[in-house]
Amino acid sequence: MKCNIIEKRDFIFLEVGGSLNQDVPFSARDILHPWRSRTEPKIAVDLGGIDEDGDIIAQLTVITAFKKQVDLMSGFLKICSLRPRIKNYLLKNRLDRMFDIYENLNSAENSPWERKRYGEKRRSNRVAA
C-alpha cells in the first residue's frame, strides 16, 4: 500500500493506493502524525487507487483507522472515490451514517465540512402504532 499526501489550501489530501496485503504494516496514526497538533484538521482520503480485488475487511480497516485518528484529533474526515464493492458494502450495512462518503475529490472539496458521529440522536418522523 502506498499513501501520497498533498497539503491543499485548507485541508490535507491523502491518496491511498495499491494492494492491501497483511504483510505490509499500515498505521493511520503514523501517516497523520505531522498534523496531530493542528486544531480540527480537515482531511480527505481518496481510496480510488486501492486494488478492486482487495478484501473488504482490509479496506474497512483502513477507513476506520483514519476515522479513529481524525476523531482523536477532533478533526473532519471525508472519504472519496471508493470502489463499487466497498461502497455497496458500506451502504448495505448502513455505515454511510458513520462516514462522509463522496464520489470524487471535487464533490468532497466543495461540500461543507461536518462531523458524522455514530449513534447521533436523530429525529424520527415515524408515527407510533
Residue frames as a rotation matrix with the C-alpha (Angstrom) as fourth column:
MET 1
0.583 0.813 0.000 0.00
0.813 -0.583 0.000 0.00
0.000 0.000 -1.000 0.00
LYS 2
-0.628 -0.744 0.229 1.19
0.742 -0.661 -0.109 3.48
0.233 0.101 0.967 -0.80
CYS 3
0.467 0.750 -0.468 -0.03
0.845 -0.534 -0.013 6.81
-0.259 -0.389 -0.884 0.50
ASN 4
-0.490 -0.537 0.687 0.59
0.700 -0.712 -0.057 10.16
0.519 0.453 0.725 -1.19
ILE 5
0.143 0.477 -0.867 0.00
0.879 -0.464 -0.110 13.22
-0.455 -0.747 -0.485 0.96
ILE 6
-0.460 -0.183 0.869 -0.83
0.642 -0.744 0.183 16.60
0.613 0.642 0.460 -0.57
GLU 7
-0.391 0.307 -0.868 -1.40
0.710 -0.499 -0.497 19.62
-0.586 -0.810 -0.023 1.62
LYS 8
-0.121 0.467 0.876 -4.02
0.837 -0.427 0.343 21.75
0.534 0.774 -0.339 -0.11
ARG 9
-0.358 -0.007 0.934 -5.10
-0.061 -0.998 -0.030 25.28
0.932 -0.068 0.356 0.73
ASP 10
-0.170 0.373 0.912 -7.37
-0.924 -0.382 -0.016 24.45
0.343 -0.845 0.410 3.68
PHE 11
0.755 0.398 0.521 -7.22
-0.577 0.781 0.241 20.67
-0.311 -0.482 0.819 4.02
ILE 12
-0.414 -0.885 0.214 -4.97
-0.722 0.462 0.514 17.63
-0.554 0.058 -0.830 3.78
PHE 13
0.603 0.580 -0.547 -5.49
-0.797 0.454 -0.398 15.22
0.018 0.676 0.736 0.89
LEU 14
-0.330 -0.661 0.674 -4.38
-0.594 0.700 0.396 11.60
-0.734 -0.269 -0.623 1.26
GLU 15
0.383 0.375 -0.844 -4.34
-0.901 0.355 -0.250 9.39
0.206 0.856 0.474 -1.80
VAL 16
-0.118 -0.338 0.934 -4.22
-0.601 0.773 0.203 5.71
-0.790 -0.538 -0.294 -0.80
GLY 17
0.547 0.295 -0.783 -3.48
-0.829 0.324 -0.457 3.08
0.119 0.899 0.422 -3.42
GLY 18
-0.507 -0.783 -0.360 -2.01
-0.763 0.602 -0.235 -0.28
0.401 0.156 -0.903 -4.20
SER 19
0.002 0.417 -0.909 -2.61
0.044 0.908 0.417 -3.64
0.999 -0.041 -0.017 -2.63
LEU 20
0.251 0.171 0.953 -3.77
-0.899 -0.324 0.295 -4.10
0.359 -0.930 0.073 0.95
ASN 21
0.101 -0.325 -0.940 -1.63
0.063 0.945 -0.320 -7.08
0.993 -0.027 0.116 1.90
GLN 22
0.974 0.218 -0.052 -1.46
0.045 0.038 0.998 -8.14
0.220 -0.975 0.027 5.51
ASP 23
0.353 -0.922 -0.159 2.34
0.928 0.366 -0.065 -8.32
0.118 -0.125 0.985 5.11
VAL 24
-0.431 -0.480 0.764 2.64
0.460 -0.845 -0.272 -4.55
0.776 0.234 0.586 4.76
PRO 25
-0.427 0.277 -0.861 2.15
0.862 -0.164 -0.480 -2.64
-0.275 -0.947 -0.168 8.03
PHE 26
-0.196 0.463 0.865 -0.34
0.459 -0.736 0.498 0.20
0.867 0.494 -0.068 7.94
SER 27
-0.332 0.086 -0.939 -0.66
0.911 -0.228 -0.343 2.94
-0.243 -0.970 -0.002 10.54
ALA 28
0.394 0.567 0.724 -3.05
0.672 -0.715 0.194 5.84
0.627 0.410 -0.662 10.09
ARG 29
0.871 -0.109 -0.479 -1.50
0.363 -0.515 0.776 7.31
-0.332 -0.850 -0.409 13.23
ASP 30
-0.117 -0.992 -0.041 1.95
0.602 -0.103 0.792 7.47
-0.790 0.068 0.610 11.64
ILE 31
-0.307 0.061 0.950 0.56
0.914 -0.259 0.312 8.92
0.265 0.964 0.024 8.41
LEU 32
0.527 0.656 0.540 -1.36
0.460 -0.755 0.468 11.67
0.714 0.002 -0.700 10.23
HIS 33
0.288 -0.476 -0.831 1.34
0.950 0.031 0.311 12.30
-0.122 -0.879 0.461 12.86
PRO 34
-0.711 -0.659 0.245 2.68
0.683 -0.730 0.022 15.57
0.165 0.183 0.969 11.34
TRP 35
-0.481 0.611 0.629 -0.78
-0.107 -0.753 0.649 17.18
0.870 0.245 0.427 11.68
ARG 36
-0.090 0.489 -0.868 -1.70
0.809 0.544 0.223 15.96
0.581 -0.682 -0.444 15.17
SER 37
-0.629 -0.207 -0.750 -1.03
0.687 -0.600 -0.410 19.36
-0.365 -0.772 0.520 16.74
ARG 38
-0.886 0.368 0.283 -3.45
-0.081 -0.722 0.687 21.17
0.457 0.586 0.669 14.41
THR 39
-0.657 0.747 0.097 -6.82
-0.180 -0.030 -0.983 22.12
-0.732 -0.664 0.154 15.77
GLU 40
0.321 0.914 0.250 -9.67
-0.063 0.283 -0.957 20.42
-0.945 0.291 0.148 13.94
PRO 41
-0.707 -0.636 -0.309 -7.74
-0.363 -0.048 0.931 19.31
-0.607 0.770 -0.197 10.85
LYS 42
0.505 0.823 -0.259 -9.70
-0.622 0.138 -0.771 18.72
-0.599 0.550 0.582 7.66
ILE 43
-0.614 -0.753 0.235 -8.67
-0.460 0.584 0.668 15.50
-0.641 0.302 -0.706 5.94
ALA 44
0.565 0.710 -0.419 -9.90
-0.775 0.283 -0.565 13.96
-0.283 0.645 0.710 2.68
VAL 45
-0.397 -0.655 0.644 -8.90
-0.367 0.756 0.542 10.37
-0.842 -0.021 -0.540 1.92
ASP 46
0.294 0.393 -0.871 -9.09
-0.955 0.084 -0.284 9.14
-0.039 0.916 0.400 -1.69
LEU 47
-0.119 -0.276 0.954 -9.31
-0.399 0.893 0.209 5.34
-0.909 -0.356 -0.217 -1.84
GLY 48
0.750 0.494 -0.440 -9.71
-0.556 0.110 -0.824 5.08
-0.358 0.863 0.357 -5.61
GLY 49
0.112 -0.817 -0.565 -6.24
-0.912 0.141 -0.384 3.61
0.394 0.559 -0.730 -6.08
ILE 50
-0.305 -0.185 0.934 -6.85
-0.690 0.719 -0.083 0.51
-0.656 -0.670 -0.347 -3.95
ASP 51
-0.933 -0.097 -0.346 -6.94
-0.317 0.678 0.663 -2.75
0.170 0.728 -0.664 -5.90
GLU 52
-0.102 0.992 -0.072 -10.51
-0.901 -0.061 0.430 -3.84
0.422 0.109 0.900 -6.64
ASP 53
0.263 0.204 -0.943 -9.85
-0.058 0.979 0.196 -7.44
0.963 0.003 0.270 -5.68
GLY 54
-0.751 -0.589 0.298 -8.77
-0.281 -0.123 -0.952 -6.39
0.598 -0.799 -0.073 -2.19
ASP 55
-0.521 0.510 -0.684 -10.53
0.773 0.622 -0.125 -7.80
0.362 -0.594 -0.719 0.84
ILE 56
0.249 0.715 0.653 -13.49
0.218 -0.698 0.682 -5.70
0.944 -0.028 -0.330 2.02
ILE 57
0.832 0.044 -0.552 -12.42
0.551 0.037 0.834 -6.15
0.057 -0.998 0.007 5.64
ALA 58
-0.194 -0.972 -0.131 -8.95
0.952 -0.219 0.215 -4.78
-0.238 -0.083 0.968 4.84
GLN 59
-0.492 0.080 0.867 -10.49
0.461 -0.821 0.337 -1.75
0.738 0.565 0.368 3.11
LEU 60
0.609 0.782 0.135 -12.87
0.219 -0.330 0.918 -1.22
0.762 -0.529 -0.372 6.02
THR 61
0.481 -0.546 -0.686 -9.92
0.859 0.139 0.492 -1.42
-0.173 -0.826 0.536 8.41
VAL 62
-0.599 -0.710 0.371 -8.16
0.780 -0.623 0.067 1.39
0.183 0.330 0.926 6.53
ILE 63
-0.136 0.644 0.753 -11.29
0.187 -0.730 0.657 3.57
0.973 0.231 -0.021 6.60
THR 64
0.820 0.511 -0.260 -11.95
0.317 -0.026 0.948 3.02
0.477 -0.859 -0.184 10.30
ALA 65
0.089 -0.868 -0.488 -8.28
0.989 0.019 0.148 3.58
-0.119 -0.496 0.860 11.19
PHE 66
-0.708 -0.302 0.638 -8.38
0.466 -0.879 0.101 7.02
0.531 0.369 0.763 9.57
LYS 67
0.251 0.896 0.366 -11.75
0.093 -0.399 0.912 7.74
0.964 -0.195 -0.183 11.20
LYS 68
0.672 -0.023 -0.740 -10.39
0.718 0.261 0.645 6.88
0.179 -0.965 0.192 14.64
GLN 69
-0.335 -0.910 -0.245 -7.27
0.935 -0.354 0.036 9.04
-0.119 -0.216 0.969 14.30
VAL 70
-0.607 0.180 0.774 -9.19
0.256 -0.877 0.406 12.01
0.752 0.445 0.486 12.89
ASP 71
0.543 0.839 -0.022 -11.76
0.227 -0.121 0.966 11.74
0.808 -0.530 -0.257 15.70
LEU 72
0.391 -0.483 -0.783 -8.94
0.918 0.145 0.369 11.70
-0.065 -0.863 0.501 18.27
MET 73
-0.733 -0.677 0.062 -7.66
0.679 -0.723 0.130 14.95
-0.043 0.138 0.990 16.73
SER 74
-0.048 0.843 -0.536 -11.22
0.421 -0.469 -0.777 16.41
-0.906 -0.263 -0.332 16.77
GLY 75
-0.794 -0.357 -0.493 -10.92
-0.284 -0.499 0.819 16.79
-0.538 0.790 0.295 13.02
PHE 76
0.375 0.886 -0.272 -13.10
-0.628 0.027 -0.778 16.30
-0.682 0.463 0.566 9.96
LEU 77
-0.671 -0.591 0.447 -12.82
-0.125 0.685 0.718 13.33
-0.731 0.426 -0.533 7.60
LYS 78
0.444 0.732 -0.517 -14.16
-0.749 -0.014 -0.662 12.81
-0.492 0.682 0.542 4.09
ILE 79
-0.359 -0.462 0.811 -13.78
0.092 0.847 0.523 9.53
-0.929 0.262 -0.261 2.21
CYS 80
0.395 0.504 -0.768 -13.93
-0.697 -0.379 -0.608 9.71
-0.598 0.776 0.201 -1.58
SER 81
0.042 -0.308 -0.951 -13.50
-0.955 0.267 -0.128 7.59
0.293 0.913 -0.283 -4.73
LEU 82
-0.199 -0.038 0.979 -14.50
-0.591 0.802 -0.089 4.30
-0.782 -0.596 -0.182 -3.12
ARG 83
-0.938 -0.081 -0.336 -14.56
-0.312 0.617 0.722 1.23
0.149 0.782 -0.605 -5.31
PRO 84
-0.166 0.978 -0.128 -18.10
-0.706 -0.027 0.708 -0.07
0.689 0.208 0.695 -6.01
ARG 85
-0.028 0.141 -0.990 -17.66
0.304 0.944 0.126 -3.20
0.952 -0.297 -0.069 -3.91
ILE 86
-0.713 -0.289 -0.638 -16.73
0.684 -0.091 -0.723 -1.43
0.151 -0.953 0.263 -0.66
LYS 87
-0.884 0.446 0.142 -19.16
-0.448 -0.894 0.020 1.42
0.136 -0.045 0.990 -1.31
ASN 88
-0.052 0.898 -0.437 -22.04
-0.433 0.374 0.820 -1.04
0.900 0.232 0.369 -1.74
TYR 89
-0.232 -0.118 -0.966 -20.95
0.669 0.701 -0.246 -2.82
0.706 -0.703 -0.084 1.45
LEU 90
-0.959 -0.176 -0.221 -21.00
0.282 -0.656 -0.700 0.44
-0.022 -0.734 0.679 3.43
LEU 91
-0.622 0.783 0.024 -24.41
-0.716 -0.581 0.386 1.43
0.316 0.223 0.922 2.05
LYS 92
-0.041 0.605 -0.795 -25.91
-0.110 0.788 0.606 -2.03
0.993 0.113 0.034 2.53
ASN 93
-0.139 -0.106 -0.985 -24.80
0.858 0.484 -0.173 -2.14
0.495 -0.868 0.024 6.17
ARG 94
0.765 0.584 0.270 -25.80
0.443 -0.783 0.437 1.49
0.467 -0.215 -0.858 6.76
LEU 95
0.160 -0.810 -0.564 -22.26
0.912 -0.098 0.399 2.51
-0.379 -0.578 0.723 7.59
ASP 96
-0.284 -0.191 0.940 -22.69
0.682 -0.729 0.058 5.62
0.673 0.658 0.338 5.46
ARG 97
0.807 0.572 0.147 -24.16
0.259 -0.566 0.783 7.14
0.531 -0.594 -0.605 8.63
MET 98
0.709 -0.594 -0.380 -20.73
0.503 0.049 0.863 6.92
-0.494 -0.803 0.333 10.20
PHE 99
-0.390 -0.914 0.110 -18.58
0.648 -0.188 0.738 8.14
-0.654 0.360 0.665 7.30
ASP 100
0.394 0.385 -0.834 -18.82
-0.363 -0.769 -0.526 11.13
-0.844 0.511 -0.163 4.97
ILE 101
-0.239 -0.407 0.881 -18.63
0.570 0.675 0.467 9.40
-0.786 0.615 0.071 1.58
TYR 102
0.318 0.266 -0.910 -18.22
-0.493 -0.773 -0.398 11.26
-0.809 0.576 -0.115 -1.73
GLU 103
0.949 0.128 0.290 -17.95
0.173 0.557 -0.812 10.20
-0.265 0.821 0.506 -5.37
ASN 104
0.335 -0.863 0.377 -14.72
0.755 0.007 -0.656 12.08
0.564 0.505 0.654 -6.03
LEU 105
-0.464 -0.638 -0.615 -12.37
0.877 -0.427 -0.219 14.69
-0.123 -0.641 0.758 -4.60
ASN 106
-0.836 0.157 0.526 -14.19
0.088 -0.908 0.410 17.60
0.542 0.389 0.745 -6.25
SER 107
0.210 0.978 0.016 -17.50
0.057 -0.029 0.998 16.75
0.976 -0.208 -0.062 -4.59
ALA 108
0.340 -0.169 -0.925 -15.73
0.916 0.284 0.284 16.25
0.214 -0.944 0.251 -1.25
GLU 109
-0.688 -0.722 -0.075 -13.86
0.724 -0.678 -0.124 19.53
0.039 -0.139 0.989 -1.61
ASN 110
-0.742 0.427 0.516 -16.98
-0.084 -0.824 0.561 21.54
0.665 0.372 0.647 -2.45
SER 111
0.295 0.877 -0.379 -19.19
0.364 0.264 0.893 20.17
0.884 -0.401 -0.241 0.34
PRO 112
0.448 -0.109 0.887 -19.31
-0.695 -0.667 0.269 21.59
0.563 -0.737 -0.375 3.87
TRP 113
-0.557 -0.700 -0.447 -17.01
-0.134 0.607 -0.783 20.06
0.820 -0.376 -0.432 6.48
GLU 114
0.339 0.710 0.617 -19.19
-0.856 -0.038 0.515 18.30
0.389 -0.703 0.596 9.05
ARG 115
-0.789 -0.553 0.267 -18.61
-0.613 0.689 -0.386 15.54
0.029 -0.469 -0.883 11.56
LYS 116
0.283 0.821 -0.496 -20.59
-0.557 0.562 0.612 12.35
0.781 0.103 0.616 11.46
ARG 117
-0.654 -0.410 0.635 -20.75
-0.756 0.330 -0.566 10.57
0.022 -0.850 -0.526 14.76
TYR 118
-0.544 0.450 -0.708 -22.11
0.094 0.871 0.482 7.09
0.834 0.195 -0.516 15.15
GLY 119
-0.378 0.486 -0.788 -25.07
0.908 0.362 -0.213 6.95
0.182 -0.796 -0.578 17.48
GLU 120
-0.988 0.103 0.114 -26.13
-0.113 -0.990 -0.080 10.55
0.105 -0.092 0.990 16.97
LYS 121
-0.387 0.922 -0.016 -29.64
0.482 0.187 -0.856 11.13
-0.786 -0.339 -0.517 18.11
ARG 122
-0.986 0.146 0.080 -31.64
0.011 -0.425 0.905 11.73
0.166 0.893 0.417 15.01
ARG 123
-0.470 0.882 0.036 -35.19
-0.640 -0.312 -0.702 12.88
-0.608 -0.353 0.711 14.99
SER 124
-0.896 0.237 0.375 -37.55
0.380 0.846 0.374 10.18
-0.229 0.478 -0.848 13.86
ASN 125
-0.682 0.692 -0.239 -40.66
-0.732 -0.644 0.223 11.01
0.001 0.327 0.945 11.84
ARG 126
-0.746 0.403 -0.529 -42.32
0.185 0.890 0.417 7.65
0.639 0.213 -0.739 12.47
VAL 127
-0.101 0.816 0.569 -45.77
-0.844 -0.373 0.385 7.53
0.527 -0.442 0.726 13.94
ALA 128
-0.838 -0.177 0.517 -46.35
-0.482 0.685 -0.546 5.20
-0.257 -0.707 -0.659 16.88
ALA 129
-0.650 0.601 -0.466 -48.73
-0.086 0.551 0.830 2.34
0.755 0.579 -0.306 16.14
